[in-house]
Amino acid sequence: MTLFDYWRSTSSYRLRIALALKGIAPDREAIHLVRNGGEQLGAAYRALNPQGRVPSLRLDDGTVLIQSPAIIEYLEETRPEPPLLPADPVSRARVRAVAAIIGCDMHPLHNSGPLGYLRRELGASEPAVAAWITRWIGDGFSAVEALIGPEGFCFGPEPGLADVYLVPQLYAARRFAVPLDGYPNILRAGALAEAHPAFAAAHPSRQPDAE
Ligand SMILES: N[C@@H](CCC(=O)N[C@@H](CS)C(=O)NCC(=O)O)C(=O)O
């Protein structure tokens, strides 16, 4: 398998954690999101991933999978141990809801493309962009804080899909200096997960292309 990713990308970080939890160590090809106008937008990478975003995962038979939620579900279906989702449908839906808040309602609003659009096309100032980021991360984290459990990882004693999404989102929030004092459950679950070897190995600073 080959993982195409970028060290600081939130969705790449998420997929690296899921791969590490499943005990999978793919080859890795870094796609620089800034250099040369963004390597993800070049013809060579777009031939793999027409959306021009990271991450992508190329399987041993040459099949290329894109979109971290779809790839993580693929991993869960093909390598069920250790499970990232609980067994019963209601619990699964609760875990997936937290993943969706982060993956669908938070991360896209501070992704590099939309932030660039705010700055360049709409003329937003840096304080306005910072306020935008703080607003939407805060909005999502307030919901996540109420939804996850009062001890352990997000949903109990083992890390799962919600933790896979939470830790990179926390990394992004810190990078953007979003205040986190009001989220004790998130900080507890995040600290526990960050100390786990699979999460630690996936950290942006541990990637060969880290700057
Ligand atoms: N929903 C997608 C998001 C992918 C995504 O937006 N990746 C960002 C980095 S976190 C990217 O490639 N940005 C480059 C660009 O927008 O040009 C996923 O989870 O895989």
The ligand as a Gaussian input file, in Angstrom:
#p B3LYP/6-31G(d) Opt

LIG

0 1
 N      -12.950000      15.295000       3.257000
 C      -11.607000      15.101000       2.768000
 C      -10.824000      16.376000       2.933000
 C       -9.525000      16.327000       2.163000
 C       -8.855000      17.680000       2.204000
 O       -9.531000      18.716000       2.082000
 N       -7.527000      17.690000       2.359000
 C       -6.819000      18.936000       2.406000
 C       -5.710000      18.867000       3.454000
 S       -6.361000      18.573000       5.069000
 C       -6.209000      19.250000       1.064000
 O       -5.775000      18.350000       0.368000
 N       -6.150000      20.546000       0.716000
 C       -5.512000      20.976000      -0.459000
 C       -6.362000      21.869000      -1.315000
 O       -7.505000      22.161000      -0.926000
 O       -5.861000      22.311000      -2.354000
 C      -10.931000      13.955000       3.526000
 O      -11.254000      13.776000       4.701000
 O      -10.110000      13.243000       2.941000

